[in-house]
Amino acid sequence: MRTDIFERSKDGNFFRKFALELRDLPSSDWTEWEWYWLGEMARKRDDYKFSETERAKLTQIYSFSRLCSDHDGVTVAEMIRVCHRYYCDFGEEDADFIVALHDSQPSSVRIRELRRLVGLYEVAGEIISDVA
């Protein structure tokens, strides 16, 4: 699918529309820079030709948008439950991340959040494979 996005993004209209769709995804975990960049790309003029670097960045950001409900046979809900038991042992940002997930009870998270969750799950003493 990533190759497909890279190829389809040669079309400026597709690129602009897709950048806006990505930026406005619910429960996205974009960095401030990514959110800003997606908005800037969506506002480019119709005659603007997107570079290969911009198309590659759009494709990379798209790959971060994938929702995941489990990893290595462990559901997101189970990882959150385990991590929540130990959130006081985490740093402040990680503890806030786990508490927010626990409060919202998501059944799936974006891939970047999954990587972070898997890392904290391991810190909590559980064994799981790394997220690709």
Protein Blocks (a to p, Z undefined) as FASTA:
>chain_A
ZZmmmmmmmpmklmmmmmmmmmmpghiabdfklmmmmmmmmmpcfklccdfklmmmmmmm
mmmmpccfbeehiafklmmmmmmmmmmmpcfklmmmmmmmmmnopabdcfklmmmmmmmm
mmnopacdddZZ
